[in-house]
Amino acid sequence: MNLLPKTREEFAQTDYWNEFFKKRGERAFEWYGEYLELCDQIHKYIKPADRILMLGCGNSKLSMDMYDSGFKDITNIDISPVAVKKMLELNAKTRPDMKFLQMDATAMSFTDESFSVALDKGTLDALFVDDAPETRQVVENYFKEILRTMRNGGRYVCISLLQEHILNFLLEFLPQNNCMLRIVHCLGVEQANKEKNTDDALTLPVFVVVATKFKSLPMSVLEFGLGNSKMQRFTASSDLANAVSSVQKAALVCNGLARSSIAGHNEVTMDLHRPGEETPRYTIHILDQPAARGLGKYAAFIVPQGREIEWLFATPAGRKKLQESANYQRLAVVTLHRDQVYSSLEEVKEELGDSIKNLSPAGLTGQIPYLSLGSDVGKRETLICGFSKISGDFRIEEVEVNGKTLRRLIFLSNQFVVQSEALVKTSNPLSLLINSNYSKGFCFPVKIKGKKERKKIDFGHLACQHHLYMSVGAQLATTLQNPRQDVEKDVLVVGLGGGGLCSFLHAALPHARVTAVEIDPIMLEVAEQYFELKQDKRFHVVIDDGLAFVERCRNEEIHFDAVMFDVDSKDLSLGMSCPPQSFLAEEILLHIKEIIGPKGLFMLNLVCRDESLRSAALEGLQKVFPAVCHYKLDEDINEVVYCANDEKYKSVEQWKKNFGTAGRGLNSAVKEHKLASEEALEVAAFLSELKI
């Protein structure tokens, strides 16, 4: 039996409602929630002493439940005589003081200011079936009658689905008629409806609209709330409309996820905001995999702060791998955003509870397990919030990962990508002094006031893995390709960032002079102040456009043994984020060809999600340089491409032979200069993945 309207127009017909109530018989129809789910909002805005008008009572149990809870002064009206007769029969003995009247809500017979509350549970939605002029006139008459019969300070409390045309009308009409407007999302009703729906019916978000009548209101007062959370106040009606719309759009996603699996399709991503905040507090990625023996139904994985940039959590392929290892059919991967405060993992779980539950598959019962990498949410400290005219807003932050402190440069335009990263070492001057005294034979305690742990950048730590593979290219170019020890070798790095690559090259290759070109002067300040970059006679930074600098070197016949491009694109809409397309123009590549001469090497960091763009980039390089090979980083989208003019490198065997020697030389240099106690490069693994 189809008990819901086939067309929207049926809602507004008296005959429809008479037939509806006859079909329902004694069963109450509570599609906008029952008293138990609505009582929090009802008790907040309606008091037992209020004179209450129930608009369009139908056969809903709401007024009966309210009466039994102490709200004795309730007058119920409905356009359907069938509904009124049934309700009178049902309540005559048990609720003698409750009134039921057959009446048209658009033309009521009550005197002015008869009630302090007008309660509407779905009646507005039934009347406002479309945005036609004749329908709007009916709705205007409805509200004029409500305001006429309501006392000053009284409240119109409406339970509604808030279709777009209804919301737009309320935002226009109520403030113009001196009413403060508040809209609250009733999450409890939504959850209850979802649990009651055993078929594929949609679970739509339900809202409580509270309009408070004043004699005069000098300005619009518009508010929005999620359940019992703090209200958010808006000055523009469009902001309130957007808040409602975002809840409704999220409900569509949740409905889709509840009704079906997205296994075999792309993951679904949602941002969660606190009311009144523009920036997200959480991002949730939802993944499904086909049902299989041994898989759990659903779980949430909370990524600790600072780990969100790792391949496993930052990429769709990584998250798919995470889901497979977690052994759940559906996994919600939650990342935490910077510029937010998270006190504990338990607080995060509690805050996420309703949202995670809304994303669960249909029929799920029991507690949803939360997974993570440890028992806390990780630590993130923002050292500076900066702005660059070229790169926009950026952050310097410190995070703790696996017991290590890492300092990072992040551009907010691409905040899941680390631009620069350095390992921070700490030394305690007190312990150093105590150790020194013990070595001198002193055995008394030493106290130093005002001394804190000193933080130092570890130049031997290359956090960006592609820098290591570019460095082995520099080692090859400045030793095997140019073995003369009486001549200093020159390395050009285009793209400074935090200076991690340049500082490593400066320390590991004492036989080489490093020139870095950076277009953004702010980045040089950042590198010097926060990443301990130091210029000297073997290392200097040029503030210039990289392409212009390359052209000038070619025109002035300035040569380098190694040239490195480590530059990101500011246009995130492109499938290739590093380098910008202009850096791969044939003219620029020809300049590089001349600059490196017959024995030099050109290296670039290639980050490309579009296979056709990647192929085009490699073809362009092969057109200019006789020898090209590349190394794809494991579980990453970075790829280091090596280009040479030397014909002997046309075979991958020659690349591997010389890179093997260079790799071992780099490992020796790292140890010799005390940059690390262990080998930096796994030479055999690197050589096995080199490809022409």
C-alpha positions in Angstrom: 0.0 0.0 0.0 1.5 3.3 -1.1 0.8 5.7 1.8 3.0 8.5 0.7 1.9 11.0 -2.0 2.7 10.2 -5.6 2.8 13.8 -6.5 3.6 16.9 -4.4 0.3 18.6 -5.3 -1.7 15.9 -3.4 -0.3 17.3 -0.1 -2.5 20.4 -0.4 -5.8 18.5 -1.0 -8.4 17.9 1.8 -9.5 14.7 0.0 -6.0 13.4 0.1 -5.7 13.8 3.9 -9.2 12.2 4.5 -8.2 9.2 2.4 -4.8 9.1 4.0 -6.2 8.9 7.6 -8.7 6.3 6.6 -5.9 4.1 5.2 -3.7 4.6 8.3 -6.5 3.5 10.6 -5.2 3.7 14.2 -1.6 4.0 13.3 0.0 7.4 13.9 2.1 8.7 11.0 5.3 10.3 12.4 7.5 11.1 9.4 8.9 14.2 11.1 9.9 12.5 14.3 8.2 11.3 17.5 8.1 13.1 20.8 11.1 11.2 22.1 13.3 12.6 19.4 11.8 16.1 19.4 11.5 16.6 23.2 14.9 18.3 23.6 13.8 21.1 21.2 10.2 21.2 22.4 11.2 21.7 26.0 13.7 24.3 25.0 11.2 26.5 23.2 7.8 25.5 24.7 7.0 25.7 28.4 4.1 23.9 30.3 2.5 27.3 31.0 2.3 28.2 27.3 -1.0 28.3 25.5 -0.3 26.1 22.5 -1.9 25.9 19.1 -1.2 22.7 17.2 -1.5 23.5 13.5 -2.6 20.5 11.4 -2.5 17.8 14.1 -3.6 15.0 11.8 -3.4 11.7 13.8 0.1 12.5 15.2 0.8 11.5 18.8 2.9 14.6 19.4 0.2 16.6 21.2 -0.8 13.6 23.2 2.7 12.9 24.4 3.1 16.6 25.2 -0.1 16.6 27.2 1.1 13.5 29.2 4.4 15.4 29.9 2.6 18.4 31.5 1.6 20.6 28.6 -2.1 20.8 29.4 -3.2 23.9 27.4 -3.2 22.5 23.8 -5.6 23.4 21.1 -5.4 21.1 18.0 -6.8 22.1 14.6 -6.9 20.2 11.3 -8.5 20.7 8.0 -9.7 17.0 7.9 -12.9 16.2 9.8 -11.9 12.5 9.7 -8.7 13.2 11.6 -10.4 15.5 14.2 -13.2 12.9 14.8 -10.6 10.1 15.3 -8.6 12.2 17.7 -11.6 13.3 19.7 -12.6 9.7 20.1 -9.1 8.6 21.1 -8.6 11.4 23.7 -12.0 12.1 25.2 -11.5 10.1 28.4 -7.8 10.1 28.9 -7.1 13.7 28.0 -10.3 15.6 28.7 -8.8 19.1 28.7 -7.2 18.9 25.2 -9.2 20.5 22.4 -9.6 19.3 18.8 -11.2 21.6 16.2 -11.9 21.2 12.5 -10.5 24.4 11.1 -8.6 25.8 8.1 -5.3 27.2 9.4 -5.3 29.9 6.7 -8.6 31.3 8.1 -8.8 30.7 11.8 -11.7 31.9 14.0 -9.6 32.6 17.1 -9.3 36.1 18.5 -6.0 38.1 18.2 -3.1 37.1 20.4 -4.8 34.0 21.7 -1.7 31.8 21.9 1.9 32.0 23.0 3.1 29.1 20.9 2.0 27.9 17.4 3.4 24.4 16.8 3.6 23.1 13.2 4.8 19.6 12.5 4.9 19.2 8.7 1.8 21.4 8.0 3.9 24.1 6.3 5.5 21.4 4.0 2.0 20.1 3.2 0.7 23.6 2.2 3.8 24.8 0.4 3.8 22.2 -2.3 5.4 24.5 -5.0 6.4 28.0 -5.6 3.4 29.0 -7.7 1.9 32.5 -7.0 -1.4 31.0 -5.8 0.5 28.6 -3.4 2.6 31.5 -2.0 -0.6 33.4 -1.4 -2.1 30.5 0.7 1.2 30.3 2.7 1.2 34.1 3.3 -2.4 33.9 4.6 -1.3 31.0 6.8 1.5 33.0 8.4 -0.6 36.1 8.7 -3.1 34.1 10.7 -0.4 32.6 12.9 1.1 36.0 13.7 -2.4 37.5 14.3 -3.3 34.9 16.8 0.2 35.0 18.5 1.1 37.2 21.4 4.2 39.4 21.3 7.2 37.3 22.4 5.4 34.2 21.3 7.0 31.5 19.2 6.2 29.7 15.9 7.8 26.3 16.2 7.9 24.4 13.0 9.2 20.9 12.2 10.1 20.9 8.5 12.2 19.4 5.8 12.9 22.9 4.5 12.8 22.5 0.8 14.6 25.3 -1.0 11.5 27.4 -1.9 10.2 27.0 1.7 13.5 28.2 3.2 13.7 31.1 0.9 10.2 32.2 1.8 10.9 32.0 5.5 14.1 34.0 5.2 12.2 36.7 3.4 8.8 36.8 5.1 9.7 36.3 8.8 12.4 39.0 9.3 10.2 41.5 7.3 7.4 40.8 9.9 9.6 41.5 13.0 10.4 37.9 13.7 13.7 36.5 14.9 14.5 33.4 13.0 16.4 30.4 14.3 16.9 27.0 12.5 18.1 23.9 14.3 19.0 20.6 12.6 17.3 17.7 14.5 19.9 15.0 14.2 18.0 12.7 16.6 15.0 12.5 14.2 17.3 11.7 11.3 19.0 8.9 13.2 15.7 7.4 14.4 14.2 7.5 10.9 17.3 5.8 9.5 17.0 3.0 12.1 13.2 2.6 11.4 13.7 2.5 7.6 14.2 -1.1 6.6 13.7 -0.5 2.9 15.6 1.8 0.5 13.6 4.9 1.5 15.5 8.2 1.8 16.2 9.6 5.2 15.8 13.3 4.9 17.2 15.9 7.4 14.6 17.4 9.6 14.8 20.9 11.0 13.1 22.9 13.8 12.3 26.5 12.7 11.7 28.9 15.6 10.4 32.3 14.8 9.9 34.7 17.8 7.5 37.6 17.3 8.4 41.1 18.4 6.6 44.4 18.1 9.5 45.7 16.1 12.9 44.4 15.2 15.5 47.0 13.9 17.7 44.4 12.2 17.4 40.8 11.1 18.4 38.2 13.7 19.3 34.9 11.9 20.7 31.8 13.7 21.6 28.2 13.0 22.4 25.3 15.2 23.3 21.6 14.9 21.4 19.7 17.6 22.2 21.1 21.0 25.4 22.8 19.8 26.1 26.5 20.2 24.1 28.7 17.9 25.8 30.5 15.0 24.5 34.0 14.2 24.4 35.3 10.6 24.0 38.8 9.2 23.1 37.6 5.7 20.2 35.3 4.9 22.3 33.6 2.2 24.7 32.3 4.9 21.8 30.7 6.8 20.5 29.2 3.5 24.0 27.8 2.8 24.2 26.2 6.3 20.9 24.4 5.8 21.9 23.4 2.2 25.2 21.9 3.4 23.3 19.6 5.9 20.9 18.6 3.1 23.7 17.8 0.7 25.5 15.8 3.3 22.3 13.8 3.9 22.2 12.9 0.2 25.7 11.5 0.5 24.8 9.6 3.7 21.7 8.2 2.1 23.6 7.0 -0.9 26.2 5.3 1.4 23.6 3.7 3.5 21.7 2.3 0.6 24.6 0.9 -1.4 28.3 0.1 -1.5 30.7 2.2 -3.5 33.2 -0.7 -3.9 34.8 -0.4 -7.3 34.2 3.3 -7.5 36.1 6.4 -6.3 36.1 7.1 -2.6 33.7 9.7 -1.2 35.2 12.7 0.6 33.4 15.1 3.1 34.7 18.0 5.1 33.3 18.6 8.6 33.1 22.2 10.0 32.3 23.5 13.4 29.3 26.0 13.2 30.6 29.4 12.3 34.0 28.3 11.1 35.1 28.5 7.5 37.9 26.1 7.6 37.3 22.3 8.0 38.0 20.6 11.3 38.0 17.1 9.8 38.1 15.5 6.4 36.6 12.1 6.0 37.4 9.7 3.1 34.9 6.8 2.8 36.0 3.7 1.0 34.3 0.4 0.3 35.6 -2.9 -0.8 33.6 -6.0 -1.8 32.3 -8.2 1.0 34.5 -11.1 1.8 35.0 -13.7 4.5 36.9 -12.3 7.5 36.1 -8.6 6.8 34.5 -6.5 9.5 31.5 -4.4 8.5 32.6 -0.8 9.2 35.3 1.1 11.1 36.8 4.6 11.3 40.6 5.3 11.1 41.8 8.5 12.8 45.1 9.8 11.3 47.2 11.5 13.9 48.3 15.1 13.3 51.3 15.4 11.1 50.8 12.0 9.5 48.2 13.2 7.0 50.8 14.0 4.4 52.1 10.4 4.2 51.3 8.4 1.1 49.2 5.8 3.1 46.8 8.6 4.2 47.2 11.4 1.6 46.5 9.5 -1.6 43.5 7.4 -2.8 45.9 4.5 -3.6 47.4 4.7 -0.1 44.0 4.8 1.6 42.9 1.7 -0.4 46.0 -0.1 0.9 45.2 1.0 4.4 41.6 -0.4 4.0 42.9 -3.7 2.8 45.3 -4.0 5.8 42.6 -2.9 8.3 40.2 -5.7 7.0 37.0 -3.7 7.0 34.4 -3.7 4.2 33.9 0.1 4.7 36.5 2.4 6.2 36.1 6.0 7.0 39.6 7.6 7.1 39.6 10.8 9.2 42.3 13.5 8.9 42.7 16.3 11.4 43.3 19.9 10.1 45.9 22.4 11.1 44.9 25.6 13.0 42.6 23.4 15.1 43.0 22.2 18.7 42.4 18.5 19.6 42.9 17.7 23.3 42.7 13.9 23.1 41.8 11.0 21.0 38.7 10.4 23.1 37.5 13.9 22.5 37.9 13.4 18.8 36.0 10.2 18.9 33.1 11.8 20.8 33.0 14.8 18.5 33.0 12.6 15.4 30.5 10.1 16.8 27.3 11.2 15.0 29.0 11.9 11.7 30.7 8.5 11.6 27.4 6.8 12.5 25.7 8.7 9.6 28.2 7.2 7.2 27.6 3.7 8.2 26.1 1.0 5.9 22.4 0.1 6.3 21.6 -2.4 9.0 24.7 -1.8 11.1 24.2 -2.5 14.8 26.6 -2.3 17.7 29.6 0.0 18.4 31.7 1.3 15.5 35.4 0.5 16.1 37.9 3.4 15.9 41.4 2.6 14.7 44.6 4.7 14.8 48.4 4.5 15.0 48.5 5.0 18.8 46.6 6.3 21.8 46.8 10.0 21.0 46.0 12.5 18.2 49.6 13.5 17.6 51.2 16.8 18.3 51.4 19.8 16.0 52.8 23.2 16.9 52.5 26.2 14.6 55.7 28.3 14.7 54.6 31.0 12.2 51.7 31.8 10.0 53.0 33.7 7.0 51.9 35.1 3.6 53.8 35.2 0.3 52.6 37.2 -2.7 53.7 34.3 -4.9 52.7 31.2 -2.8 49.9 32.6 -0.7 49.4 31.7 3.0 51.9 29.3 4.5 52.7 27.7 7.8 55.9 26.7 9.6 55.0 23.9 12.0 56.5 21.2 14.1 55.0 17.7 14.4 56.0 14.6 16.2 56.2 11.4 14.1 57.5 8.1 15.5 59.2 10.0 18.4 61.0 12.5 16.1 60.3 16.2 15.8 59.9 17.4 12.2 59.8 21.0 11.1 57.7 21.6 8.0 56.9 24.3 5.5 53.3 24.0 4.2 51.6 26.1 1.6 47.9 26.2 2.5 46.9 26.2 -1.2 48.2 22.6 -1.2 48.3 21.7 2.4 48.6 17.9 2.1 51.9 18.3 0.4 55.1 19.2 2.4 57.2 21.8 0.6 60.1 21.4 2.9 60.8 19.3 6.0 63.7 19.0 8.4 64.5 16.8 11.4 64.9 18.8 14.6 67.5 17.7 17.1 67.4 18.8 20.7 70.3 19.1 23.1 70.0 19.9 26.8 72.8 22.3 27.9 72.4 21.1 31.5 73.1 17.5 30.6 76.1 18.6 28.4 77.6 20.6 31.3 77.0 17.7 33.8 78.7 15.2 31.4 81.6 17.7 31.0 82.0 18.0 34.8 81.9 14.3 35.3 84.7 13.9 32.7 86.7 16.4 34.7 86.2 14.5 37.9 83.6 16.8 39.5 80.8 15.0 41.3 78.4 17.8 42.5 75.1 18.7 41.0 75.0 21.6 38.6 72.0 23.9 38.2 71.5 26.3 35.2 68.7 28.8 35.5 66.8 29.9 32.4 68.4 27.3 30.1 66.0 25.4 27.8 66.6 22.6 25.3 68.3 23.9 22.2 66.8 23.0 18.9 69.0 22.3 15.9 68.3 21.3 12.3 69.8 17.9 11.3 71.2 18.6 7.8 71.9 14.9 7.3 68.2 14.1 7.3 66.5 14.3 3.9 62.9 14.1 4.7 61.8 14.5 1.1 63.0 11.2 -0.4 63.3 12.6 -4.0 66.1 14.9 -2.7 68.2 11.8 -1.9 67.9 10.5 -5.4 68.7 14.0 -6.8 71.7 14.1 -4.6 73.1 10.9 -5.9 72.9 12.5 -9.4 74.9 15.5 -8.1 77.5 13.1 -6.7 77.7 11.4 -10.1 78.0 14.7 -12.0 80.7 16.2 -9.7 82.9 13.1 -9.3 82.8 10.4 -12.0 81.7 12.8 -14.8 84.2 15.4 -13.7 87.0 13.6 -11.8 89.5 16.5 -11.6 90.0 17.3 -7.9 91.9 20.6 -8.5 88.7 22.2 -9.9 85.6 23.1 -7.9 82.4 21.7 -9.3 79.2 23.7 -9.7 75.7 22.7 -8.9 72.6 24.7 -9.8 69.3 24.1 -7.8 66.2 25.9 -9.1 63.7 26.0 -6.3 64.9 26.7 -2.8 61.9 26.0 -0.5 63.2 25.5 3.0 66.7 24.8 1.7 66.9 21.2 2.9 68.4 19.9 -0.4 70.9 22.7 -0.7 72.1 22.4 2.9 72.6 18.7 2.4 74.6 19.1 -0.8 76.7 21.8 0.8 77.5 19.5 3.7 77.9 16.3 1.8 79.8 17.6 -1.3 82.6 19.9 0.0 84.2 19.8 -3.5 81.1 21.5 -5.0 79.8 25.1 -5.1 76.0 25.3 -4.8 73.9 28.1 -6.4 70.2 28.1 -5.6 67.7 30.2 -7.5 64.4 31.2 -5.8 61.8 33.5 -7.2 60.2 34.2 -3.8 62.3 36.3 -1.4 60.0 35.3 1.5 61.2 31.7 1.1 64.8 32.8 1.6 63.9 34.4 4.9 62.0 31.3 5.9 64.9 29.0 5.0 67.4 31.2 7.0 65.3 31.8 10.0 63.5 28.4 10.5 65.7 25.9 8.6 69.2 27.3 9.5 70.2 27.9 5.9 73.6 29.6 5.8 75.3 31.2 2.8 79.0 31.2 2.4 81.7 31.1 -0.4 80.5 27.7 -1.5 76.8 28.4 -1.3 74.7 31.4 -2.3 71.1 32.1 -3.2 70.0 34.2 -6.1 66.5 35.8 -6.0 65.4 35.6 -9.5 63.0 33.9 -11.9 64.4 30.4 -12.6 63.7 30.5 -16.3 65.2 33.9 -16.7 68.3 32.8 -14.8 68.7 29.7 -17.0 68.5 31.9 -20.1 71.0 34.3 -18.8 73.5 31.5 -18.0 73.2 30.2 -21.5 73.7 33.7 -23.0 76.7 34.4 -20.8 78.1 30.9 -21.3 78.0 30.0 -17.6 78.2 26.2 -17.1 77.2 23.9 -14.3 78.1 20.3 -13.7 74.6 19.5 -12.4 71.3 21.3 -12.8 68.3 20.4 -10.7 64.7 21.5 -11.1 62.7 21.1 -7.9 59.9 23.6 -8.5 56.2 23.2 -7.9 53.3 24.5 -10.0 50.9 27.0 -8.4 48.1 25.9 -10.7 46.7 22.9 -8.8 44.1 22.2 -11.6 46.8 20.7 -13.8 47.6 17.0 -13.8 51.3 17.8 -13.3 52.2 19.6 -10.1 56.0 19.6 -10.5 57.6 21.2 -12.4 55.4 23.9 -14.1 54.8 23.2 -17.8 56.9 26.3 -18.7 60.0 24.6 -17.2 59.7 21.8 -19.8 59.5 24.0 -22.8 61.9 22.9 -25.6 63.7 26.3 -25.5 64.4 25.9 -21.8 65.6 22.3 -22.2 67.9 23.4 -25.0 69.4 26.1 -22.7 70.0 23.4 -20.0 71.6 21.2 -22.7 74.2 23.9 -23.3 74.7 24.8 -19.7 75.6 21.2 -18.5 77.9 20.6 -21.5 79.1 17.2 -22.7 79.7 15.7 -19.2 77.0 17.4 -17.0 73.7 16.0 -15.7 70.2 17.5 -15.6 67.8 16.3 -12.9 64.2 17.2 -12.3 61.5 16.2 -9.8 58.5 15.1 -11.8 55.2 14.9 -10.0 52.4 13.9 -12.4 49.0 12.3 -11.9 48.1 12.4 -15.6 49.8 9.6 -17.5 49.4 11.4 -20.9 51.2 14.5 -19.4 53.9 12.4 -17.9 54.5 10.6 -21.3 54.6 14.0 -23.0 57.1 15.3 -20.5 59.4 12.3 -20.9 59.2 12.5 -24.7 60.1 16.2 -24.6 63.2 15.4 -22.5 64.2 12.5 -24.8 63.9 14.8 -27.8 66.5 17.2 -26.4 68.9 14.9 -24.5 70.5 11.8 -26.0 70.3 9.9 -22.7 67.4 9.9 -20.2 66.6 7.5 -17.3 64.2 7.8 -14.4 63.5 6.5 -10.9 60.0 6.2 -9.5 59.8 6.5 -5.8 58.1 3.6 -4.0 54.6 4.4 -2.8 54.9 8.0 -4.0 54.0 10.1 -7.1 57.5 11.7 -7.2 59.8 10.6 -10.0 63.3 11.7 -10.5 64.4 12.0 -14.1 68.1 12.1 -15.1 69.2 13.6 -18.4 72.7 13.6 -20.0 74.4 14.7 -23.2 77.0 11.9 -22.8 76.2 9.2 -25.4 77.5 6.4 -23.2 74.4 6.7 -21.0 72.1 5.4 -23.8 72.2 2.0 -22.0 70.6 1.5 -18.6 73.6 -0.7 -17.7 76.0 2.3 -18.0 73.6 4.4 -15.8 73.5 1.6 -13.2 77.3 1.1 -13.2 78.1 4.8 -12.6 75.1 5.4 -10.3 76.3 2.4 -8.2 79.7 4.0 -7.8 78.1 7.4 -7.1 75.7 6.0 -4.6 78.5 4.3 -2.6 80.5 7.5 -2.8 77.5 9.5 -1.4 77.1 7.0 1.5 80.8 7.4 2.3 80.6 11.2 2.2 77.6 11.2 4.5 79.4 9.1 7.1 82.7 11.0 6.6 81.1 14.4 7.3 79.1 13.0 10.2 75.8 13.7 8.6 74.5 10.3 9.5 75.8 7.1 11.1 74.0 4.8 8.6 74.0 4.7 4.8 71.7 7.2 3.3 71.0 5.3 0.0 70.1 1.7 -0.5 72.2 1.4 -3.6 71.0 -2.1 -4.8 67.3 -1.2 -4.4 67.8 2.1 -6.2 69.7 0.5 -9.2 67.1 -2.2 -9.6 64.3 0.3 -10.3 66.3 2.6 -12.7 64.6 2.6 -16.1 65.4 4.1 -19.5 
